[in-house]
């Protein structure tokens, strides 16, 4: 464990915190310490972090906003990955929305409406991140991510960066453990990098009529 921590810090991946309480990182504000909490600064740092963890055969879990996440007072053994500010971004190009895995779903839904796009209305009350929403196929009000996702960039547990289409992600909660063609060689893909979400053109509402 000490060698792995030294390698992470030497690589400059971002914050590497030992024995860090997880309560501040969850919406319920509960949870004991993680053996190691790593907050990679951006995509290259996330990739390097996962490569180091793979090399050391270190168990890890990935969290986003920490919404609806209950962490025991005993904490979490192994490594917890939390995406940093470098993956908290959004940009619009025509009918496409590119969002980092750390970006929150509620403001994404609002911004899409302001851009005159439709398709993300269902996400207006989902208190999580884009990465988590893609992984679990988050949905509400008769729609979900599988209906609007075009593709996702995924960091596999080996550190390999791959781009998956909507069909390859098999956006179904029940199918996730074995859904992708990469599943045989990777038990824990990290679905928290970059997503491109395709929308249908919609009516552009005046800004005064949009909450927030």
N, C-alpha and C positions, 0 to 999 in steps of 0.2 A: 504493500500500500504506500509506504513512504517513497519508494522509487517512482511509482506512478505519479504521485503528487509532485515530486521534483521534476519529472518529465513534463507534466502539464504546465508548471510554472515556467520552466525553461523555454517552452514553446510559445509562451506569451499568448495563450488562448483567450485570456480574460480573467475574471475573478475565480480563484480557487480557494474555497473556504472550508476549513476543517472543523468538524463538530458544530456546524451552523444550525441553529434552531430553524425549523421550517414554518413555524407559526406565522411569521411576517409575510410568507410567500403564499398563503392560502386565504381565501375570502372568509373562512370561518375563524381564522386567527388561532388555530390550534395545531399542535404537532411538535414532537421532540426533534432532536438533532439528526441531520444526515451525517454519515461518516465523512463524506466530502460533497460539497455543493459546487458545481462548476457552472458559470454563466458565460458562455462563449460570446465574444463581441460581435461576431457576424458569421456569414456563411463559411469563409475559409477557416475560421477558428473552430466552428462547429465540426467541420470535416476533420480537422487535425485532432480535435478532442476525441472524436469517436475512434479514429485510428489508434490513438494512444490507449484508449480503454480496451480496444480489441487486442492490441499487442500484449497488454497485461492481463487479459481475460477477466476484466473487472465487471461485475454485474452493475447495471445501471437502469434507472427509470427516467423518463422525460416528463416534465410538467410545463404547463403554460401559465395561465393566469392563476391557477390553483382554485378555480371555482368548483364547488361541489366536490371538493377533495378533502377527505378526512384522514389525517395523519396521526398515528398513535403517539402517545407521549413517550414511548420507547424509541421513537425515531425510525430512521431508515438505514439499514446496513447497505454498504456499497456506495455508489455514486448517484447523485441526483443531478440531472441536466436541466437547466432553465434557460430558455432562449433570451439573448440579450437585445439591446436596443438596435443593433445592426440588422435584426430580422423583424423589427417593428416598423414596417413601412407600407405604403400603398401608392399606386399610381394608376392612372386611367389612360387607355389608348383606344379611342373609338368605343366599341362595344366590349372591350376586354378590360378586366380589372386584374392587376398584378398585386398580390398582397403577401407580405412575409408571414411566416408561421407564427410570429409573436404578436401580430396585429389583432386587435379586439374586434369581435364580430359586430357588436352593437354600433360603434362608430362607422364601421365598414358599410353596414346597411344604410345608415343615414347619408353617408357621402355618396353612395351609389344612387340614391334617390335624388340628391342634389345635382348629380350629373345627368339626370334624365333617363336613368337606366332602371329596368324592372327585373325582378327575379330574386332579389335578396331581402324582400320585405319580411319573409318568415324569420329572418335572423335578428330582427329588431329587439328581441327580448332574450337572446341567447348570451349568457354572461361568460363566454369563453374566447379562445383564440382561434385563428384560422387553422393552425396546425392541428389542434385538438378536434375542431369541427370536421376537418377532412378525415382524420383517423377514425372517428366514431360515426361518421355520416350524420352529423347533427341535423335535426329538422324540427319543424313546428308548423302548425296551421296548414297541413296538407302538402308541404314541400320539404325538401332536404337538399344537402350538398350534392348528392349524386345527380340532381336535375340541372345543376348550373356549372359544375366543375368541368373545365376543359382539360387541364393537365396539372400535375404536381411534381415538383422536384423533391426527391426523397434521398436522405443520407442513410444508406444501409449500415448495418452494424460493423461491417468491415471498413467503413469510411468511404465507400464508393458512392459517388453522386450519380443518380439516375433520374431520368424524366419519364414519368408514367402518364399515359392517357387516362381519361375517365374510365374507360373499359378495363384498363390494367389495374386500376386501384380497386376495382370491385367494391364500390362504395356501399357496403352493407355491413352492419354491425356483426352479423353472424358469420360473415365470410372472411373477415379481416385476418384471422390467424393463418389462413392458408390461401389467401386470394391471389397474390401476385406471382408472376413467373419467376421471381427472385426468392420466393419463400423457401425453397428447398435449401438454399445456401445461406439464408439469413433469417434467424428466428425473430429478430427484433428490429425491423426497419424503423427509422426515426422519421416520422412524417411531419417534420417541422422546419421546412426550409422556405419554399417559395411556391405559391400557387397562382395559376392564371384562371380566372373565373369568367366564363362567357355569359353575357346577358343578351336579352332581346331589347331592341330599342323601345323606349317607352316615352310617355308624355312627360315633358319637362315641367315640373311644378315650380311656381314662384317660391323663392326661398322663405318668404314669410309664412308659408303654409307647412313648413317642415319643422318638426320639433327639434330642439337642440341647437 
